[in-house]
Amino acid sequence: MSGSQRNDGRRVAVKEASVRDALAGGARELESEEERVLRILHGVGAEPGLPLEAKASGEVLESLRRMEVELLKRYRAHLDRPRPRPSETKDRIVRALRRKL
């Protein structure tokens, strides 16, 4: 029911802007789960500058940070791997095959 609500068996259009304004004004009264459900139901995204809540802390957070650092190192190593050099022999073979077609 994205963008609409049921009202006595009828579908009533709900404007995304009005829902966004209502959530912005009353978001402090809602718990994070309730706000998330309302945003999902009505297809309203959060503001881009909104800070994210920390869902992990302590040992779990440190484990996630170590994994992130390890993945970043692996990604950079992947980017820095040696690239194959162009080969004259390969180019000659490819040109010969193209002439045959």
Secondary structure as the mmCIF struct_conf table of DSSP 4:
data_model
#
loop_
_struct_conf.conf_type_id
_struct_conf.id
_struct_conf.beg_label_comp_id
_struct_conf.beg_label_asym_id
_struct_conf.beg_label_seq_id
_struct_conf.end_label_comp_id
_struct_conf.end_label_asym_id
_struct_conf.end_label_seq_id
TURN_TY1_P TURN_TY1_P1 SER A 2 GLY A 3
STRN STRN1 SER A 4 ASN A 7
TURN_TY1_P TURN_TY1_P2 ASP A 8 GLY A 9
STRN STRN2 ARG A 10 ALA A 13
HELX_RH_AL_P HELX_RH_AL_P1 GLU A 16 GLY A 26
TURN_TY1_P TURN_TY1_P3 ALA A 27 GLU A 29
BEND BEND1 LEU A 30 LEU A 30
HELX_RH_AL_P HELX_RH_AL_P2 SER A 32 HIS A 42
TURN_TY1_P TURN_TY1_P4 GLY A 43 GLY A 43
HELX_LH_PP_P HELX_LH_PP_P1 GLY A 45 GLU A 47
TURN_TY1_P TURN_TY1_P5 PRO A 48 GLY A 49
HELX_LH_PP_P HELX_LH_PP_P2 LEU A 50 ALA A 54
TURN_TY1_P TURN_TY1_P6 GLY A 58 GLY A 58
HELX_RH_AL_P HELX_RH_AL_P3 GLU A 59 LEU A 79
TURN_TY1_P TURN_TY1_P7 ASP A 80 ASP A 80
BEND BEND2 ARG A 81 ARG A 81
HELX_LH_PP_P HELX_LH_PP_P3 PRO A 82 PRO A 86
HELX_RH_AL_P HELX_RH_AL_P4 GLU A 88 LYS A 100
#
